[in-house]
């Protein structure tokens, strides 16, 4: 009887081992699908009208308004971001209702750094009619600062200036231009 129990136990262990062996197959395609799903956005939105506000005493102050046809939310990533594949219009409100408008064909907002990466036909127009044109521009929401290392054209009342590298506050009051190529008129 002891031999019979050993045979049953041996057969049972063998059956379980064979079942496990054939059940564990290499399913690389399934593993790849999981990776693809992790790279997908966790949310999609259309016709975005996002308002950035802050409390000031007993009222709410509007700081900026972001408009876009679509947004993809990648907050499922370690370094989360929101993507605007169809472009944005960002309206930044300054003191005394002074408005600066920023347009771009494409944008990414990095949530942890409050940096907006604007790309493609970027235009920044201030309330004083100064206008910056470039292919890529970064906007720091906290500092309200714009900067680029790309080629730019700055159109002001005094005339246009071209160059590579631009760094400024949102109203172009305090700015630096690198590698400029422009004609300057000097009074004697």
Buried (B, 14 or more C-beta within 10 A) or exposed (E): EEEEEEEEEEEEEEEEEEEEEEEEEEEEEEEEEEEEEEEEBEEEBEEBEBEBEEEEEEEEEEBBBBBBEBBBBBEEEEEBBBBBEBBBBBBBBBEEEEEBBBBBBBBBBBBEEEBBBBBEEBBBBBEEEBBBBBBBBBBBBEEBBBBBBBBBBBBBEEEEBBBBBBBBBBBBEEBEBEEBEEEEEEEE
